[in-house]
């Protein structure tokens, strides 16, 4: 088949435009299906074992929150779909050093306070994110 | 005049072709862990449980065709068993065997079969890594402040003094009998999470669950069976310097384990702005600093993946890949992320990892 006979310049331009729009759509959907968080979940680990979801916050949201814990607690900031633990009273500050949580499945863990801050999505892209 | 078709066909045909290509791409890109055989997924209950074990968070994702209450009870029972096992072995538990043998340094002591197995593996990794990994690294971990959390850069004299007490070849392990020099101190923590994860997976296999994913800390994962829906477990690989940025993904199948060791997991920044990783090169007495940000290894046990990834961290990137590739009979699969942003792979790992959003 001679494609040059079948498609002219404008045909090619039309195909490129459609593919460009599709590409943008794919990127947007990839952000959603591939990790955009829809909910913030705060989990407290029980001293005798097990865990309990103490709060869920639908995303996007804009707020700051203080969570009490046995090592003094921790403070987090929610900006849209991004969550940051920006202060903690625990000694090693691993939860603060985790940085910004942006993708569904991301977690910030404060072991001394027994708190897990976790981003959740309806469409789970991964069973676990390896750090 | 060339006839390229006329009327509606001339416009619709190229658009239709482009739409078919685009739609196909979107459908493929949208397949996710939530897809799979819906019949299988409906037949099993899934329990996701977080727990504190060995001072770290352990997450268990377990599914089975049984009553939810029964499954939850079984999961919690195994968490308790993991805690008991960890406490028997870990330095962080006062009554542990590691503490007991450290207190008896200089004497010959009897040890349990499980402690001997764990230490024996540690000594094997030490030998094969040329001593950069060393289960007697305790004195060095102490002077860098990684036990207490009071991090600091020790003096040269302190490092030299601690190095005199770090030497895996001076550990005499003979079955259930153990001795090493006074002042030396065993530290098997680098292997502990993997050992406990392997134990948990064995227990879940005995219980006949359909699938289990054991995540010990954020960096050590073991897989049993399949994920709900009958698909493989799907693991995202996070950028070592950018939380939330996934650069790659891989599937874990039944009996496969993956572990990442990195300079970003536990570290401190010293007064000169130098990042000091908690992984100590026992040959230099200093934190690993050879141009590697992270090492990821796939193995047939979490213990194996943990040990090899930790031992590879202080090596040069090229030596680390060779070390992983030559481990065991058939070699292991692994990748190394370098501090200058490159990824080096073993051959099989290159085929296994799918890049996400263009990779790093």
Interface residues (C-beta under 8 A of the other chain):
Chain A: X5 X6 X7 X8 X11 X12 X14 X15 X16 X18 X19 X21 X22 X23 X25 X26 X29 X30 X33 X34 X35 X43 X45 X49 X50 X51 X82 X91 X92 X94 X98 X99 X100 X101 X102 X103 X105 X106 X107 X109 X111 X114 X116 X123 X124 X125 X126 X127 X128 X129 X130 X131
Chain B: X2 X3 X4 X5 X10 X11 X13 X14 X15 X17 X18 X19 X21 X22 X23 X25 X26 X29 X30 X32 X33 X34 X49 X50 X51 X52 X55 X56 X57 X59 X61 X76 X79 X80 X83 X149 X213 X215 X218 X219 X221 X227 X233 X234 X235 X236 X237 X238 X242 X243 X244 X245 X246 X249 X258 X260 X262 X264 X265 X266 X296 X356 X357
